[in-house]
Amino acid sequence: MNLRPAKSQDAPTIAAIHVATWREAYRGLVPESHLSQLDPQRSADRFRAFIGSGQAESYLIESERTTVGFLTIGPSRDNDHTGEDVGEIWGLYLAPAHWRCGLGMRACRRAEEILRAKGFGPIVLWVFEGNASARRFYEAMGYRPDGGRKIIEVGMPLPAVRYRKDAPLRSAAQPEAG
């Protein structure tokens, strides 16, 4: 697996993966009317603008020189982290054909490494409450619900829960960074 920074010209690829993933992962959770209206071209325009905005960092997930997913990370967007250096996995999407083969775990670990290298301690992410598969995945990665909740409008209001993973404790043999 390789991660490479996304460029604006990658927006159509990112959008195609985003739409395909939403249609598969959220079938039965998000209204079909919303999923059927997802438009890769409109999504590509949004991703193109977002990639150049500097709000977060997006990376393509590549396997055998093929783009199979994307990852977006940055500072937490939540207002209740005052005084904390909290990072956030804004999104981790793999094309459905690449689910359950270890790429998601490796991409999540790389996201954590990048965020920690940038000085973030705890890392948070948001998951639709009804997305049992994603919740099991992130729990297996060491994330736990932290009590954060919000409603995301996707053709209907859907509750989302926030997960958090604190920085690993430094071992006695590991010196502090100076």
N, C-alpha and C positions, 0 to 999 in steps of 0.2 A: 504494500500500500504506500502511496505517495500523496502528500499534501502539497499543493502549490497555491500561492495567492491567486485569487480570482481577479480577472481583468474585465473591463466593461464588455469586451467582445465575447466573454464567456456567458453573458446574460441569457442568450437563447438556450444554451445547454442547461444552465441552472433552472430556468423556468420550466423546461420540459420535465426535468427530474422532480421539481416541486409539484407540478400539476399531477404527474403520474403517482407520486407518493401520496398526495392528499386523497386522490380518488380511490386508492387501494386501502390505505391505512384508516381512513375516516369513514369508509362505507358503513352505513348503519349507525353512525354517531353524528355526522354532519348531514343535514338534509341533502338528499339527492339533487334537489333543484339548485343548491349552492354548488355542489361538486360539478354538475354538468355545465355550469356557467363559467368555470375556471378556464381562462383563455391564456394559452402559452405566450402569445404575442404581447398581450397587456402585461402579463407577469414579467416578460423579458424587459419591457420598457421600465417597469418599476425596479427590477433588479439592476438594470444598467445605471439608473439614477442613484440607487442606494450604494452600489459599489464605489462610486466616485464621491460619496458624501463624507467619508471619514468618520461616520457614526460607529462603525464596528469593522472588524476584519472578516472577510469571507475567503474561504479556501475551497478548492476543488479537491475531491477525494478521487484518486486515480488508482486503478488496479489493472495491471498489465497494459499500461498506456491508454486505458480507456477511462473516461470520466464516468464514475458510478454514483457520485453523490456530491454533497457540498456541506460545509460547516460554516456557521457564522458565530463569532465570539466577540465579546467586548466587555465594558464595564456594566454592572447591573443597572437596569433601567428603573429599579424600584426605589421609591422615596424613603422606605423605612430602613435603609442601610446607612444612615448618617453616621459618619465617623469610622466606617469600616471600608476597607479596600476589597469590595466584593466583585468578583468577575461573574460573567453570565455566558452560558451557552445559549445563544439566541435561537439557534436552530441547527439540527443535525438531521439531514435527509439522505437516505440511500435509495436508489432505484429499487423497486420491489424485487427484481430478479437477484439482487445482491443482499437480501435480508438473511439473517441467521447463518452467516458464514464467517463471522469474526471481524468483519470490516468496521461495523459500528462500534464495537468495543475498542478497537485500535484507534479509530478516529476520536472517540470520546477521551481516551487517555492522552492523545496528542493535544486535544483542546485544553485539557487540564495542564499539561506541561507548558504550553504556550502562555496560558493565563498566569500560571505561577511564575514563569520567567519574567513576566511583565509586572510582578509585584502584588498580584491579587492573592488573597488568602482563601477565604471561603468562595465556593462557586455555586451559583444557583441556576435553575432552569425551570421552565413552566411546561406542564403536561396537562392535556385535557383529562379531567377527572375520570371520564369513562373509557380512556384509552389504556386498558389493562395491560396490553402487550408492552407499550412504552414504559408504563410504570414498573413492570417487572424488570425490564431491561435496566432502567436507571437504578432501581434498588439493588440489582445484582452488581452494579458499578459502584455501590457504596453511598448512593444518594438517599436521603430520607426526607419525607415531607416535613416542612418547618412551620406549618400553620398558615403560610401565605395562601390567599385565595383571591381569585378575580373571575370576572365574567368576560368571555371573549365572544363577540358577535360574529357569527358565521352563518347568516341566514336564520339563525335563532340563537338565543343566548346560551352559551355552554360554559359550565364552570370549569376552571382550571386550578390546579394545585401547584404550589411552588415546592421544588425539591432543593436540598442544600447538601453540599459536601464540604466539610471543613478541611483545612490544610492538614496533611499528615504531620504527626508529631515528629519533631527532630530527634533522632537517636542520640544517645550520649556520645557515640563515636563520631557523629557528624558535627563539624564545627559550624558556628554561626557565621553567616556572611558578614564581612566587615567592610 
